[in-house]
Amino acid sequence: MCKYGFMNLEGDIKIKMEFDSVTIFSDGYSLVEKEGCFYYLTLEGELKVPTPHRDFTQFREGLASVRDERNKVGFIDTSFHLRLPNLYDDAGSFRTNQSVVALGKKKHVINKQGEILLSDPRLEGGLYNNRAVIRSDRFLGYIDSDSNVVIPCEYQFAFDFDGGVAIVFNDGTARLIDTEGKTVNQGRYNYIGRFSEGYAVVSRGKKFGFINKEGIEVIPLQYREAAEFSNGLAPVRIKGKWGYINPSGEYVIEPQFEYAERFFDGYAIIRNHNYDYGVIDTKGDVRIFPGFEYVGMPTEGYFVVRK
């Protein structure tokens, strides 16, 4: 059975491949599984257990959810001190200083101090741009910070607002809406991805391109696949090969790879025709030659690897 470990940016294995599952490093820890047990793995390769807590999760923004013997959820910090008490029946990871928690039939958006920012039993997401996703029967809509419905529950899928816009889906059609629920995008799309560096991937049929937050199609739909911008570049596939374009749609790294992922901290994962994974930099130079069964994106100086 293949095992996971961690490699540094120079291509040296720093934490040997002995784990059954791992997460990327976040706040100095990776959540790993070894012989049926879960641990926090430090950057130095040390395994730690946040006793007496159980069912602990990956750290996000300095906090991780844990359960106690009553099955109640709280949050610990990276020193394993309990920062928010075990009060909740369920809780999501923190994102931009917010978590959605459940207590009985109530749902709350809380901050890292445990203060309630919004309470509503219909909550499905955090409070962003004074809008929060709610569910009514099978459909989703949005409320404001006073729990007033400001965008009716009429969408099959709806996502948090970001920079004044949100992505919603109905019957195979994706829309970009503003905080009043008005459609922003000018074209008709089957898919709109999340925004990164001011752009989002869109598709219609089997063609992919990019729009900006004004809904303007800035890079025409011409690719067979595409992923989000990062480090000023986006991976795109055309004529069976992956390369990287800049926001003007110009190739910075010509299509040549069988598979390619977005850049992260100046590095991207690529795959050759032998299904071996390697790493390139933003100039397209190979930094780690293909030879692994799997390589994950780098965080805090380490790649996840499997061989």
C-alpha positions as CSV (number, residue, x, y, z in Angstrom):
1,M,0.0,0.0,0.0
2,C,1.3,3.4,-0.9
3,K,2.2,5.8,1.9
4,Y,2.4,9.6,2.2
5,G,5.2,11.8,3.4
6,F,6.6,15.3,2.9
7,M,9.3,16.7,0.6
8,N,10.9,20.1,0.9
9,L,11.2,22.7,-1.9
10,E,14.6,21.3,-2.9
11,G,13.2,17.9,-3.6
12,D,14.5,16.2,-0.4
13,I,12.3,13.8,1.6
14,K,12.2,15.5,5.0
15,I,9.4,13.4,6.6
16,K,9.4,9.8,5.5
17,M,6.5,8.2,3.7
18,E,4.8,6.3,6.4
19,F,1.3,7.7,6.7
20,D,-2.0,6.4,5.4
21,S,-3.5,9.8,4.9
22,V,-2.3,13.4,5.4
23,T,-3.5,17.0,4.9
24,I,-1.4,19.9,3.8
25,F,0.4,21.8,6.5
26,S,-1.6,24.6,8.0
27,D,-0.6,26.7,11.1
28,G,2.4,24.4,11.5
29,Y,0.5,21.1,11.6
30,S,-0.7,18.4,9.2
31,L,-3.5,16.1,10.3
32,V,-2.2,12.6,9.6
33,E,-3.4,9.0,9.9
34,K,-1.1,6.2,10.9
35,E,-2.2,2.6,11.7
36,G,-5.8,3.7,12.2
37,C,-5.0,6.6,14.6
38,F,-4.9,10.3,13.9
39,Y,-2.2,12.8,15.0
40,Y,-1.0,16.3,14.5
41,L,2.3,16.2,12.7
42,T,4.7,19.1,13.2
43,L,7.1,20.5,10.6
44,E,9.9,18.7,12.5
45,G,8.2,15.4,12.0
46,E,6.9,15.0,15.6
47,L,3.5,13.4,16.2
48,K,1.2,15.0,18.8
49,V,-2.2,14.3,20.2
50,P,-4.2,17.1,21.8
51,T,-5.3,15.1,24.9
52,P,-8.0,15.0,26.2
53,H,-9.7,16.2,23.1
54,R,-10.9,13.8,20.3
55,D,-12.2,14.0,16.8
56,F,-9.9,16.9,16.1
57,T,-9.7,18.5,12.7
58,Q,-7.2,20.4,10.6
59,F,-6.2,23.9,11.8
60,R,-7.6,26.8,10.0
61,E,-6.7,30.4,10.9
62,G,-5.1,29.2,14.1
63,L,-8.0,27.2,15.4
64,A,-9.2,23.6,15.1
65,S,-12.5,22.1,16.2
66,V,-12.4,19.2,18.8
67,R,-15.0,17.1,20.6
68,D,-15.2,16.2,24.3
69,E,-16.6,13.1,26.0
70,R,-20.1,14.6,25.7
71,N,-19.6,14.9,21.9
72,K,-19.8,18.6,22.1
73,V,-17.6,20.8,19.8
74,G,-15.2,23.5,20.8
75,F,-12.0,25.0,19.4
76,I,-8.3,24.7,20.4
77,D,-5.4,26.9,19.4
78,T,-2.0,25.7,18.1
79,S,-0.8,25.2,21.6
80,F,-3.7,22.8,22.2
81,H,-5.3,25.2,24.7
82,L,-9.1,25.4,24.6
83,R,-10.0,28.8,23.1
84,L,-13.7,28.3,22.7
85,P,-15.5,25.9,25.1
86,N,-17.2,22.7,24.0
87,L,-20.7,24.1,23.6
88,Y,-21.8,23.2,20.1
89,D,-23.4,20.2,18.4
90,D,-21.5,20.9,15.2
91,A,-19.1,23.5,13.9
92,G,-17.4,24.4,10.6
93,S,-13.8,25.5,10.2
94,F,-13.0,29.2,10.6
95,R,-12.8,31.2,7.3
96,T,-12.0,34.9,7.4
97,N,-12.5,34.9,11.1
98,Q,-16.0,33.3,11.0
99,S,-17.4,29.9,11.8
100,V,-21.0,28.6,11.5
101,V,-21.9,26.5,14.5
102,A,-25.0,24.6,15.5
103,L,-26.6,24.3,19.0
104,G,-29.8,22.3,19.1
105,K,-32.1,23.7,16.4
106,K,-30.2,27.1,16.4
107,K,-27.4,28.1,14.1
108,H,-25.0,30.9,14.7
109,V,-22.2,32.7,12.9
110,I,-19.5,33.3,15.5
111,N,-16.1,35.1,15.5
112,K,-12.9,33.8,17.1
113,Q,-13.9,35.3,20.5
114,G,-17.1,33.2,20.4
115,E,-19.3,36.3,19.9
116,I,-22.4,35.7,17.9
117,L,-22.6,37.8,14.7
118,L,-25.8,36.3,13.4
119,S,-28.4,33.8,14.6
120,D,-30.9,32.0,12.3
121,P,-32.0,28.4,12.1
122,R,-31.9,28.6,8.3
123,L,-28.1,29.4,8.1
124,E,-26.0,27.6,5.5
125,G,-23.0,30.0,5.4
126,G,-21.1,32.9,7.0
127,L,-21.9,36.6,6.9
128,Y,-20.1,38.3,4.1
129,N,-20.9,41.7,2.5
130,N,-23.8,41.7,5.0
131,R,-25.3,38.7,3.3
132,A,-25.6,35.1,4.6
133,V,-26.8,32.0,2.7
134,I,-30.0,30.4,4.1
135,R,-32.1,27.3,3.2
136,S,-35.8,27.2,2.9
137,D,-37.1,23.7,2.0
138,R,-35.0,22.7,-1.0
139,F,-33.9,26.2,-2.1
140,L,-31.3,28.7,-1.1
141,G,-31.3,32.5,-0.7
142,Y,-29.8,35.3,1.4
143,I,-30.5,37.2,4.6
144,D,-28.9,40.3,6.0
145,S,-27.4,40.8,9.5
146,D,-31.0,41.4,10.9
147,S,-32.2,38.1,9.4
148,N,-34.3,39.9,6.8
149,V,-34.6,37.9,3.6
150,V,-33.0,40.2,1.0
151,I,-32.6,37.7,-1.9
152,P,-35.4,35.1,-2.1
153,C,-34.8,31.4,-1.7
154,E,-35.0,30.3,-5.3
155,Y,-31.6,28.8,-6.1
156,Q,-30.5,25.1,-6.1
157,F,-27.0,26.1,-5.2
158,A,-25.7,29.4,-3.7
159,F,-22.3,30.5,-2.3
160,D,-21.0,33.1,0.1
161,F,-20.6,36.7,-1.2
162,D,-17.1,37.8,-2.0
163,G,-16.2,41.3,-3.0
164,G,-19.9,42.2,-3.5
165,V,-20.8,39.3,-5.8
166,A,-22.0,35.7,-5.3
167,I,-22.3,32.6,-7.5
168,V,-25.7,30.9,-7.8
169,F,-26.9,27.9,-9.9
170,N,-30.3,26.8,-11.2
171,D,-31.0,24.0,-13.7
172,G,-27.5,23.9,-15.1
173,T,-27.2,27.7,-15.4
174,A,-24.7,29.7,-13.3
175,R,-25.2,33.3,-12.5
176,L,-23.1,36.0,-10.8
177,I,-25.4,38.2,-8.7
178,D,-24.9,41.4,-6.6
179,T,-26.1,42.0,-3.1
180,E,-29.5,42.9,-4.4
181,G,-29.8,39.7,-6.3
182,K,-29.4,41.3,-9.7
183,T,-27.5,39.4,-12.4
184,V,-24.0,40.8,-13.1
185,N,-22.7,38.5,-15.8
186,Q,-23.4,39.3,-19.4
187,G,-23.0,35.9,-20.9
188,R,-24.8,32.6,-20.2
189,Y,-22.8,30.0,-18.5
190,N,-23.1,26.4,-17.2
191,Y,-20.4,27.0,-14.6
192,I,-18.8,29.9,-12.8
193,G,-15.9,29.1,-10.4
194,R,-14.7,31.1,-7.4
195,F,-12.8,34.3,-7.9
196,S,-9.1,34.4,-7.5
197,E,-6.9,37.4,-8.2
198,G,-10.0,39.1,-9.7
199,Y,-11.0,36.4,-12.2
200,A,-13.3,33.4,-12.3
201,V,-13.3,30.4,-14.6
202,V,-16.5,30.1,-16.6
203,S,-17.8,27.5,-19.0
204,R,-20.5,27.0,-21.6
205,G,-20.7,23.6,-23.2
206,K,-17.2,22.2,-23.5
207,K,-15.4,25.6,-23.7
208,F,-13.8,27.5,-20.8
209,G,-12.7,31.1,-20.3
210,F,-12.6,33.8,-17.6
211,I,-14.7,36.7,-16.4
212,N,-14.0,39.5,-14.0
213,K,-16.1,40.7,-11.0
214,E,-18.1,43.0,-13.3
215,G,-19.2,39.9,-15.2
216,I,-17.2,40.8,-18.3
217,E,-15.7,38.0,-20.3
218,V,-12.1,39.1,-20.3
219,I,-10.6,35.8,-21.8
220,P,-12.8,34.2,-24.4
221,L,-14.2,30.6,-24.0
222,Q,-11.6,28.7,-26.0
223,Y,-10.1,26.1,-23.7
224,R,-11.1,22.5,-23.0
225,E,-10.3,23.0,-19.3
226,A,-9.1,25.8,-17.0
227,A,-8.4,26.4,-13.4
228,E,-8.2,29.6,-11.3
229,F,-5.5,32.2,-11.4
230,S,-2.7,32.1,-8.8
231,N,0.7,33.9,-8.7
232,G,-0.5,35.7,-11.9
233,L,-1.0,32.5,-13.9
234,A,-3.8,30.1,-14.7
235,P,-3.5,26.5,-16.0
236,V,-5.5,25.8,-19.2
237,R,-5.8,22.8,-21.4
238,I,-6.0,23.0,-25.2
239,K,-5.5,20.3,-27.8
240,G,-4.8,17.8,-25.1
241,K,-2.0,19.7,-23.4
242,W,-1.8,22.0,-20.3
243,G,0.0,25.3,-20.2
244,Y,-0.3,28.6,-18.3
245,I,-1.7,32.0,-19.3
246,N,-1.5,35.4,-17.8
247,P,-4.5,37.7,-17.3
248,S,-4.2,39.0,-20.9
249,G,-4.6,35.4,-22.2
250,E,-1.0,35.2,-23.3
251,Y,0.9,31.9,-22.8
252,V,3.7,32.3,-20.3
253,I,4.3,28.5,-20.2
254,E,3.4,26.8,-23.5
255,P,1.0,23.8,-23.4
256,Q,3.1,20.8,-22.9
257,F,1.9,18.9,-19.8
258,E,-0.5,16.0,-19.6
259,Y,-1.9,17.6,-16.4
260,A,-1.2,20.8,-14.5
261,E,-2.5,22.4,-11.3
262,R,-2.6,26.1,-10.2
263,F,0.5,27.7,-8.7
264,F,0.9,28.0,-5.0
265,D,3.8,30.0,-3.4
266,G,5.5,30.0,-6.8
267,Y,5.3,26.3,-7.5
268,A,2.9,24.1,-9.5
269,I,2.3,20.4,-9.8
270,I,2.5,18.9,-13.3
271,R,2.2,15.3,-14.6
272,N,3.9,13.7,-17.6
273,H,2.7,11.0,-20.0
274,N,3.9,8.2,-17.6
275,Y,1.5,9.5,-14.9
276,D,4.5,10.7,-12.8
277,Y,4.1,14.0,-10.9
278,G,6.7,16.7,-10.7
279,V,7.1,20.4,-9.9
280,I,7.7,23.6,-12.0
281,D,8.3,27.2,-11.1
282,T,6.5,30.3,-12.6
283,K,9.1,30.4,-15.5
284,G,8.2,26.8,-16.4
285,D,11.5,25.4,-15.3
286,V,11.3,21.9,-13.7
287,R,12.3,22.2,-10.1
288,I,11.5,18.6,-9.1
289,F,11.5,16.1,-12.0
290,P,8.5,13.7,-12.4
291,G,8.9,10.5,-10.4
292,F,6.2,10.4,-7.8
293,E,2.8,8.8,-7.9
294,Y,1.4,11.9,-6.3
295,V,2.6,15.4,-5.3
296,G,0.4,17.8,-3.5
297,M,0.6,21.6,-3.5
298,P,3.3,23.2,-1.3
299,T,2.4,24.8,2.1
300,E,4.8,26.1,4.7
301,G,7.7,24.7,2.7
302,Y,6.6,21.2,2.2
303,F,5.0,19.1,-0.6
304,V,2.8,16.1,0.2
305,V,4.2,13.1,-1.8
306,R,3.3,9.5,-2.4
307,K,5.4,6.9,-4.0
